[in-house]
Each structure stands twice: as structure tokens, then as C-alpha cells.
Amino acid sequence: MGSSLADCCKRIHLRMKKVLLLLLLSLPKALSSQAEFEVSLSPPLFSLLFYLMCLMLCAVHVIVCTSAESSCYFCSMSWLTAVGVMMLISALMCSILSTIAKIFENSRPPLKNPVVSSSSWSEIDVLILAGTIGHVLSLGASSFIEEEHQTWYFLINTLCLVLCQELCRNNFLLKECDPQHSTTVKQNFDSIGEASECKNIDIPAARNSKLGKATSSTEFIKGSDKWMSLASPWIILICCRLLRSLNQTGVQWAHQPDFGHWLTSSEQKSELSFLAAVSLLMIFFLVQRRCSLVSKIAMVLGLLGVYSYRAAIGNVIFPWQHASKDISKGITEARFVYVFVLGIVFTGTKDLLKSQVISADSSVKSTGLWEVYSGLVLLAALLFRPHNLPVLVFCLLIQTMMTKYIWRPLKSDAAQITIMHYWFGQAFFYFQGNSNGIATVDVSAGFVGLESYVEIPAIFLTAFATYAGPLLWAIHLLCYLSSEVSRNSAAVGHGCFCYALMRSIPVAIYIVLVTGLRYHLFIWSVFSPKLLYEGVHVFITAAICLFFTAMDQNHSHKVQD
């Protein structure tokens, strides 16, 4: 009792010192002739440093309590009180640092050209640079290669926190500090609302009362878009956490049971069937919004064929199926789906050729790219195992949310969007259950719809099923950048360069590292399989960059003219 009381007094004494330090730092400003009563809490509470300090304190608390024999001060409190104390400590520290920064900022002479100060790097740029360098340096350690999925999970989680902080700043803090920037952000949301409503406006039939109702409904939509934009990073974090529980990968925790093992057991076939049916339904709703009518019908029939194929080979069951039926190879059902995949891809290719040769219409090109992307999504749904279909659903959901509620309101440039696509593509590579070991390659995907082994189709199907995550994110990047050509005519070329650079730098440095570590103990068990994965990924990236270049031919012709 006496020791806990002494600890409590020490904590209170430490906080009083922090408050006293904050008051001492504010004393020169308070004694000036232009003194104002102001407590600078809003910027620190919405800063990235505040959230990082909270996470750091929680991490230190968990590490100390799980490694030491005796519990620490926070363990004697309820979890709500402990979190509140950590947030208070973080807020006080951020306030002190903010006050010190303001003192140094006020002591500096004002800049002659304020535009130069706004051209500094943003926190997203700093994170992208630090994350890329950190990942490349981690390739020199065998333990980091075995658990590389943890690196990508950490990077995308941190990216979501930075995006949340950026959205909070644009929606709340910059309204008073920078009216011009606030007006720009408001125009971004206005353009989104107008784009979603321009097809439903009847100008000749409008009256004053109808115009008032339309205005109020428009403001409600804009307000809901703002709050949805603020909630999007947290929803993405929840989706990523659920995906991490689906497939355990790596080496250290690969033996632990996960949600995927529970679904694939024979006792949970009904639950797996329900999950597969819901996932296929969600895939259709997330993909069909930009497809033509013919492609929508083909997508519906193709997804029905996917479920029929999985039912034929015994993975799932139909609702009316009670007794176990004979299991077949499902060759007819799989080839039925291949027909619709080729049909959708052919329809998209026809639109792309039309936009490249006949007319340079950007809408036709965007529709064609999206239909090619839809065909690849249908192929991935066929090749993925039933318990992995939620990975495809969350992939489409995150892409939709980031496109509508993050990238367009923030008006991110092509380099930032390209690197975000690359990071999420790498994370979804591991969400599928892949690792840097050969044992996790799903070879069965190369035999879907084939009676016997055929080399070229088997290699293509296995490679596509393994790298479906990075490939789908890369094609979605091309679809997004093509839709932004009106705002930035060089977006596709810039994105292609950044994507090739993001793939080339790690591979080049890794080859140098492997050459230097060729006598390492784990050269054949860790470094060589990783080199094989990187080599295949380079070939896939080269094909993607060729596709990027072909889609950017119109821009190059315009520049030459």
C-alpha cells in the first residue's frame, strides 16, 4: 500500500513538473504587451506526434508488464483510466513541444516569399521515403525476410494513421489557419458531390422549393462525405486487422491456427459456403458500377460459375444440398468461367483499341480499363480458395474507399498514389497467405479447368494466383491515373516511372546483398527463395509497365504534336 502510494505521488509530481515547464515556457509571451489567453491544445491533439506517443506509451506498458515479474503503475488502474493517463501525458508533451516550436518560430524573421515555405515535404512524403528506405535496409537480415509481412503491415497501418491526421487537418484545423486551403478542400468535396449528382439534375423543372431541398440534400451529402472521409482510414485499419487473422504466414507464427484453418475444416463447410456466397455477391456490387450491361451479365454468370466450380470439387455446398454428392474435377464449370473472363477482357480490349486508334476519348479508355480489371477480378475469384475470397472483397472495398474518400479529396499527386498502391499490393500479397518460402505457393491454381498438366497455362495461372494482390492493385492504379488525365495529363507516365522505380531499387540492392551474403548459413533456405520471388515479380512489373506505356501513347503523341 505504501509503495503504490509513493508511486502515485511520484507520477503526480512528474505531471506537475510538466505543467510547470509549460507555464514557464509561456511566461515570456504572457508578460508581453500583446498577451492573449490561449491554450494550444488543438494542433497537438490533431498531430501525428500525439498518436505516435500514445502508441509508444501503450507499447512500453505492454512490454514491461509482460516481461517483468511485478506489475507496473498502470496495471493497478482500470484500462480506461490507464489510457486516459497516457493520453494526458502525450498531450502535455506535445503541448510543450508545440510551445517551444512557436517560440522559435516567432523569433525567426518572416520570409519574404511565403510560397516557398509551403513547398516543404508533407508527412506523407516523409513516411513514404522513410518506409521505402527502411524496407530496403531490412532485406539484409534473414529474420526480416522471413517475417517481411510484418514490415508491410506496419507500413500500411502507419500510412492509414498519417492519412487520418492529414484528413483531420484539412477538415478542421486549416479552416481558421489557411482560408485559401480550406476553400480548396471544400471545392474538392464539392466536385465529388457534383460528379455523383450530375446525372440526376433536371434544370428546366427546378423550382425555388425544389432548389432549396436539393441544396439541403447536397449539403447533407457533402457533410456525410466529410465524415466518411474521416472514418475511412480507421475502417481500412479494421479490414487489415481482420485480414491478418485470416492467414498466418511467415515462420515464427505460421504454426498457430488462424481463421482460415477453421473455415477449411470439414465441420465448418456450411459457414464456408455462406462466406463464399456473400463474398461473391460483394465482389459483383463493388465491380459492376463502371461496367457495361453486357459485362455485368457476364460477371453475374461468371461468379455463379465460380461457386458451381467450388461446389463441384467439394469445397462448398448448395443450400438445397443435404447429402454429400460425388466430387469431380469441376473442369466444365471452370471452363465455363474462363469463357466469361475472356469475354469481359475482350470487351475491355476492344474499347481500349477504339480509344487508341479511332477516337482519343478518355471515357472510353477508362471504361475499357475497368472492364479488363473486372475480368482479372473474376479470374482471381476463380483461382482463389473459398476462404481467401474475403481477401478479394476487402481489396476492392479498400480501393473504392481510398479512391472516393481519400485520394480525390486530398488531391494526392501521382507519385504518392503510386507508392500507396505499391505498398497495399505488397501487403495483400501476404494477406493471401504467401510468404518468402516456396512451400506457400498454391500449385493447385495451375490445374483449375485442366484435365492434365499443360505447362504454359499452369505457369500463368499459378503466377497470377500468387501475385494477384500486387497485380490487381497495379491495374487499379492505371484505372485511377487514367481517370485523372484531365487534371494531370502526365499522370500515367509519372505513375509508370514511380512504379518501376519502386520495384527496381529493392531488387538491385537485394542482388548486391545476396552476392555479399552468398556464404551465409541461410543462403538457400531464406535468401535464395526471396530472390526467386523478386525475379518473378520483376517480370510481372515489366509487363505492367509495358501496359502502362501502351495506355500512355495518346499523351506522347499529343506532346510530339
Disulfide bonds with the S-S distance in Angstrom:
none
